[in-house]
């Protein structure tokens, strides 16, 4: 069975950093895309970063570009989201999600679609990130 376990969230001050982890089991990254989404209170879930979307490498959304880095460790079957220079508006529940790469378009196009989340078959349980002053 495919399973995703997200962890690493917590309370951090504005300007601080956190490193989220998404430990995967039941599949290997070679054929799967793993994405990070987030959902703030009262808002839609939005794509933040992806590895393997459209069969391509790492991508981060414009809203976090230059501050967030997504990378994977194949030996640990884990995808990480390194978040730096955190802002109050980064407060959200962060989810990792996976799907076969062949079924997911490139992230730049994917994240503009309101149905982006439907492309992913497997979801982690979410980890809360709270950024405060």
C-alpha positions as CSV (number, residue, x, y, z in Angstrom):
1,X,0.0,0.0,0.0
2,X,1.1,3.5,-0.8
3,X,1.5,5.6,2.4
4,X,2.7,9.1,3.0
5,X,3.7,10.5,6.4
6,X,4.2,14.2,6.7
7,X,6.0,15.7,9.7
8,X,8.1,18.7,10.8
9,X,5.5,21.3,11.3
10,X,5.4,23.6,14.3
11,X,5.4,27.1,15.6
12,X,8.0,29.5,14.2
13,X,8.7,33.2,14.3
14,X,8.5,35.4,11.3
15,X,11.7,35.0,9.3
16,X,12.4,31.6,10.8
17,X,12.9,28.3,9.1
18,X,11.3,24.8,9.2
19,X,12.0,21.6,7.3
20,X,9.1,19.4,6.5
21,X,9.5,15.7,5.7
22,X,7.3,13.4,3.7
23,X,8.2,9.8,4.2
24,X,6.8,7.5,1.5
25,X,6.3,3.8,1.4
26,X,4.8,1.5,-1.1
27,X,6.4,3.2,-4.1
28,X,9.6,4.6,-5.3
29,X,10.3,8.1,-6.6
30,X,11.4,6.9,-10.0
31,X,7.9,6.8,-11.4
32,X,6.0,9.0,-9.0
33,X,5.5,12.7,-8.5
34,X,5.4,14.0,-5.0
35,X,4.0,17.5,-4.3
36,X,3.5,19.7,-1.3
37,X,0.2,21.5,-0.9
38,X,-1.0,23.8,1.8
39,X,-4.3,25.0,3.1
40,X,-4.7,28.1,5.2
41,X,-7.9,28.7,7.2
42,X,-10.8,29.6,5.0
43,X,-8.8,29.2,1.8
44,X,-8.5,26.7,-1.0
45,X,-5.7,24.1,-1.0
46,X,-2.8,25.4,-3.1
47,X,0.2,23.8,-4.6
48,X,3.5,24.8,-3.2
49,X,6.2,22.6,-4.7
50,X,6.6,19.4,-6.6
51,X,9.3,16.8,-7.6
52,X,8.5,14.7,-10.6
53,X,5.4,16.5,-11.9
54,X,5.3,16.0,-15.6
55,X,8.4,13.8,-15.3
56,X,10.5,16.9,-14.4
57,X,12.7,17.9,-11.5
58,X,12.0,20.2,-8.6
59,X,9.5,23.1,-8.9
60,X,8.4,25.7,-6.4
61,X,5.4,28.0,-6.8
62,X,5.9,31.7,-7.4
63,X,4.5,32.5,-4.0
64,X,7.4,30.7,-2.3
65,X,10.1,30.8,-4.9
66,X,13.4,31.9,-3.5
67,X,12.3,30.9,0.1
68,X,11.3,27.3,-0.2
69,X,13.3,24.4,-1.5
70,X,12.0,21.0,-2.4
71,X,14.3,18.0,-2.6
72,X,14.3,14.3,-2.2
73,X,16.5,11.6,-0.6
74,X,15.9,8.4,-2.6
75,X,17.7,6.3,-0.1
76,X,15.3,7.3,2.6
77,X,12.3,7.5,0.2
78,X,11.6,10.9,1.7
79,X,10.8,14.3,0.1
80,X,11.6,17.4,2.1
81,X,10.3,21.0,2.0
82,X,12.9,23.4,3.4
83,X,11.1,26.6,4.3
84,X,13.1,29.7,4.9
85,X,12.3,33.4,5.6
86,X,8.8,32.3,6.7
87,X,6.0,34.9,6.6
88,X,2.8,35.0,8.5
89,X,0.9,34.1,5.3
90,X,2.8,30.8,5.2
91,X,0.7,29.7,8.1
92,X,-1.3,26.6,6.9
93,X,-1.6,22.9,7.1
94,X,0.9,21.4,4.7
95,X,0.2,18.2,2.9
96,X,2.3,15.9,0.8
97,X,0.7,14.0,-2.0
98,X,1.8,11.5,-4.6
99,X,0.7,10.3,-8.0
100,X,2.3,8.5,-10.9
101,X,4.4,11.0,-12.8
102,X,2.8,10.1,-16.1
103,X,-0.6,11.2,-14.9
104,X,0.5,14.6,-13.6
105,X,1.4,17.6,-15.8
106,X,4.2,19.9,-15.2
107,X,3.8,21.8,-11.9
108,X,3.8,25.3,-13.4
109,X,0.6,24.4,-15.3
110,X,-0.7,22.1,-12.7
111,X,-0.7,24.5,-9.8
112,X,-2.7,27.0,-11.9
113,X,-5.6,24.6,-12.2
114,X,-8.4,24.6,-9.6
115,X,-8.5,20.8,-9.9
116,X,-4.8,20.2,-9.2
117,X,-5.5,18.3,-6.0
118,X,-7.6,15.7,-8.0
119,X,-4.5,14.7,-9.9
120,X,-3.0,13.1,-6.7
121,X,-4.2,9.7,-5.5
122,X,-2.3,9.5,-2.2
123,X,-2.2,12.1,0.6
124,X,-0.4,12.4,3.9
125,X,-2.2,13.5,7.0
126,X,-1.0,17.1,7.0
127,X,1.3,18.9,9.4
128,X,0.5,22.4,10.8
129,X,2.9,25.3,10.3
130,X,2.2,28.4,12.3
131,X,4.2,31.5,11.7
132,X,3.8,34.3,14.3
133,X,5.6,37.4,15.5
